[in-house]
């Protein structure tokens, strides 16, 4: 892990883009599952537009298509479809990307769908240096559902990953909604979100 503050304005809701840059630097590759808007609250906008990252996004809600069509800064493709059924390997081959990708952003709704999409991409033989995964544990809408923080963590550990940053929140320190992972050959200690923010200069 590099202790530095990236020189760009983050667009990720909880600095997910800074985390990916922190781990991988410039000229990386990405798959973004659940793209939402092309610029605002987007985990890959700054990576693509300022740091020469290549990759593709997937979004189910085609009502957002005009926003992507009008966003001249975004050159990498967005694929419209169901992330739980998408053929990731075919898209990687089409773009001549490696099967080890720098960054996976995994965030769709509800949590069981996010986990299904995670398994789909991993089980197509694609590895990642780092992953930001939304388990939505603290979301009231997830009450009564299975604990997808535990489920996803156990699954990714079995696939050769380790927890990098835990307790990730956006609005309130008690509202934990994501866990971030790195491949187990990446030198990155397991730390809290608060400690990570301090390390990169977001918190004094």
Secondary structure, DSSP 8 states (H G I E B T S, - for coil): ------SS---STTSHHHHHHHHH-SS-EEEEES--SSSTT-SSHHHHHHH--EEEEEES-GGGHHHHHH-TT--S-EEES-TTT--HHHHHHHHT--SEEEEEEE--SSHHHHHHHHHHHHTTT-EEEEEEEE--TT-GGGTTS--HHHHHHHHHHHTTEEEEEEEEESS-TT-EEEEEEEETTS----EEHHHHHHHTTS--
